[in-house]
């Protein structure tokens, strides 16, 4: 299972603290998305930001690319940790 907590926090914080304080629907519209559910899902950490939207989202919310990369890499690292911990904790140990 993947985790998206860092990217969720970054997007929600930047959206709500932005000087234009975009709603999820407004942000979806600016990104050219058909539904504002994607922004809600991103902010609830149920999915990540689609790669095709990262650049535009970064521009709209004034998120430095390095901050985006850091959040995505942290999420990826945490996801891998969970995967390996789960996988290796289930296997019987050899004696």
C-alpha positions as CSV (number, residue, x, y, z in Angstrom):
1,X,0.0,0.0,0.0
2,X,1.3,3.4,-0.9
3,X,1.3,6.4,1.3
4,X,0.7,10.0,0.1
5,X,0.7,11.8,3.4
6,X,3.5,14.2,2.6
7,X,2.2,15.3,-0.8
8,X,-1.3,15.6,0.7
9,X,-0.1,17.9,3.4
10,X,1.9,20.0,1.0
11,X,-0.9,20.5,-1.5
12,X,-3.6,21.2,1.1
13,X,-1.4,23.7,3.0
14,X,-0.3,25.5,-0.1
15,X,-3.9,25.6,-1.5
16,X,-5.5,26.9,1.8
17,X,-2.7,29.3,2.6
18,X,-2.3,30.7,-0.9
19,X,-3.2,34.4,-1.2
20,X,-6.1,33.4,-3.5
21,X,-7.2,30.6,-1.1
22,X,-8.5,28.4,-3.9
23,X,-11.3,26.0,-3.3
24,X,-10.8,22.4,-4.5
25,X,-13.3,23.1,-7.3
26,X,-11.4,26.2,-8.4
27,X,-8.1,24.4,-8.4
28,X,-9.5,21.5,-10.4
29,X,-10.8,23.9,-12.9
30,X,-7.5,25.7,-13.2
31,X,-5.8,22.4,-13.8
32,X,-8.3,21.4,-16.4
33,X,-9.6,18.5,-14.5
34,X,-13.1,17.2,-15.1
35,X,-13.8,16.6,-11.4
36,X,-12.8,18.2,-8.2
37,X,-12.7,14.8,-6.5
38,X,-9.1,14.4,-7.5
39,X,-8.0,17.4,-5.4
40,X,-10.1,16.0,-2.5
41,X,-8.5,12.6,-2.9
42,X,-5.0,14.1,-3.1
43,X,-5.6,16.1,0.1
44,X,-7.1,13.1,1.9
45,X,-3.9,11.1,0.9
46,X,-5.8,8.5,-1.0
47,X,-3.9,9.2,-4.2
48,X,-0.9,11.1,-5.4
49,X,-0.7,13.9,-7.9
50,X,-0.7,12.7,-11.5
51,X,2.7,13.4,-13.2
52,X,1.0,15.4,-16.0
53,X,-0.5,17.8,-13.4
54,X,2.6,18.4,-11.2
55,X,4.1,21.2,-13.2
56,X,0.9,23.2,-13.5
57,X,-0.1,22.6,-9.9
58,X,3.4,23.7,-8.8
59,X,3.0,26.9,-10.8
60,X,-0.6,27.7,-9.6
61,X,0.1,27.1,-5.9
62,X,3.7,28.5,-6.1
63,X,5.3,25.3,-4.9
64,X,9.0,25.1,-5.6
65,X,9.8,22.0,-7.6
66,X,12.3,20.8,-5.0
67,X,9.5,20.9,-2.3
68,X,7.3,18.7,-4.6
69,X,10.2,16.3,-5.2
70,X,10.9,16.1,-1.5
71,X,7.3,15.3,-0.6
72,X,7.0,12.7,-3.3
73,X,10.3,11.0,-2.4
74,X,9.3,11.0,1.3
75,X,6.0,9.3,0.4
76,X,7.8,6.8,-1.8
77,X,10.4,6.1,1.0
78,X,7.6,5.5,3.5
79,X,5.7,3.3,1.1
80,X,8.8,1.2,0.6
81,X,9.4,0.9,4.3
82,X,5.9,-0.3,4.9
83,X,6.1,-2.8,2.1
84,X,9.4,-4.3,3.2
85,X,8.4,-4.3,6.9
86,X,5.1,-6.0,6.1
87,X,6.8,-8.5,3.7
88,X,9.6,-9.5,6.0
89,X,7.6,-9.5,9.2
90,X,5.4,-12.2,7.7
91,X,8.1,-14.6,6.7
92,X,9.3,-17.2,9.2
93,X,12.8,-16.7,10.3
94,X,15.4,-19.4,9.5
95,X,17.3,-20.9,12.3
